[in-house]
Structure formats: C-alpha cells, structure tokens
C-alpha cells in the first residue's frame, strides 16, 4: 500500500504508462483488422490477423491482471489458479476449433 506522497506519485506514473500502453494496443488491434498494410496472410481479415489480434489482447489482459489486479505481489497459489484458468480457457478454445474443423458436419437434431 502506498503511504507516502512519493509512492503515490510512483503508482500514478505506472498507471498512466499502463493506460497509454493499453490505448496504443487497442489502436493497434483495430489497425490490424482494418489497415491493409498490417494485413498478414491472405487478403482481408483471416486467421493470421485473428491470431495477431488475440496475441495483442493476451498482452493487454496480462497487463491488466498484473498491474490493476495486483497479481504481481500475490502468493504462489494465485499464480497456480490463474495458470489453470488459462490452460482451461485454451482447452475450451481448442475444442471449439476442432469442432469447426471437423469434416463431418452435424445437420441438427431433426436431420435437416
């Protein structure tokens, strides 16, 4: 906890830097989706652009978790729980990706 004015100024400076970084990353995410110069892979928005956008979002969420949620000064158990949550989210996304990549398409309950 910040008790002195110097510590408060130090925290405010850190928060301003993190806020500016989050703003720049948000602009970068929009630029990756809209500007052709930053278009990777095939023309238009595709998987490569999506992966780059998700990596930027991962960086932004890590900044928020570490700084604003104060995970940088937590105990080791918090990191284990956070890691298991990330692993679980990864597996849920992987299951969804595998379902969309499945060559056998489900036609619905009534077989339409």
C-alpha positions, 0 to 999 in steps of 0.5 A: 500500500502506498503511504507516502506522497512519493509512492503515490506519485510512483503508482500514478506514473505506472498507471498512466504508462499502463493506460497509454500502453493499453490505448496504443494496443487497442489502436493497434488491434483495430489497425490490424483488422482494418489497415491493409498494410498490417494485413498478414496472410491472405487478403482481408481479415483471416486467421493470421490477423485473428491470431495477431489480434488475440496475441495483442489482447493476451498482452493487454489482459496480462497487463491488466491482471498484473498491474490493476489486479495486483497479481504481481505481489500475490502468493504462489497459489494465485499464480497456480489458479490463474495458470489453470484458468488459462490452460482451461480457457485454451482447452475450451478454445481448442475444442471449439476449433476442432469442432469447426474443423471437423469434416463431418458436419452435424445437420441438427437434431431433426436431420435437416 
